Amino acid sequence: MIQKKITFIGLGYVGLPLAVAFAKKYKVVGFDIHSGRVESLQKGHDITLEVADMELSEALDSGNLVITDQLDQIKDSNVYIITVPTPTDKNNRPELTPLIKASQTVSEVLKKGDIVIYESTVYPGVTEDECVPILEKGSGLVFNQDFFAGY
């Protein structure tokens, strides 16, 4: 059986608690583009208070959780869970930019056999129509043949 290494893209109120929980059983990398957030989390403190400092520190100290903003530290993962926000604009339409950028990031490290899971709130069709083509284009891989995606 292949050892799973899971990366959570986006360490907000969804991603960080999930990363800490998964780190109890798996090797996990938490990836975020905000270096200040990464630095604070690496020191064992979550300013949003979604995860208690003791719980975060235990996960980090176990060696099962690594927090980073460096792309090279996620390239050996085989499961990517995208947990970025999907804010709305003034007309309450979803703003997909964070999701698109996260998909572009994952496409740079995606390999054959990898799985990408979207945990962001979106309307029907976004995964297949917006995100998967970005993953295919950036990786050169074919959806449902070389890699898999879900939501």
RALINGI-V361909 format. One line per field, one symbol per residue. phi: phi as a letter, one per 20 degrees, with the letter a starting at -180 (. if undefined). psi: psi as a letter, one per 40 degrees, with the letter a starting at -180 (. if undefined). burial: # if it has 9 or more other C-alpha atoms within 8 Angstrom, else .. A space follows every 50 residues. Layout:
phi=???
psi=???
burial=???
//
This chain:
phi=.ffecdddeodefeffffgfffffccfcdddbeefffggfffencdfemf cfgfffffffffneccdbcdgfedfefccddecefcfdefdmefeeggff ffffffffcfcgnfcddedefbegnfgfedeggfffffemedfmcebcbb b
psi=hhhhhhhhhhfaedddddddddeedihihhhiehddddddddefhheefd hiddddddddddeehhhiehdeeeeeiehhhhfiigiiaeefhhhedddd dddddddeehiheihhhheihiiheddddddddddddddeihheddiiii .
burial=...#########..###.##.##..#######.....#.###.###.... ###.###.##...######....#..##########.#.....##..### .######.###..#######.....##..##########.#.#..####. .
//
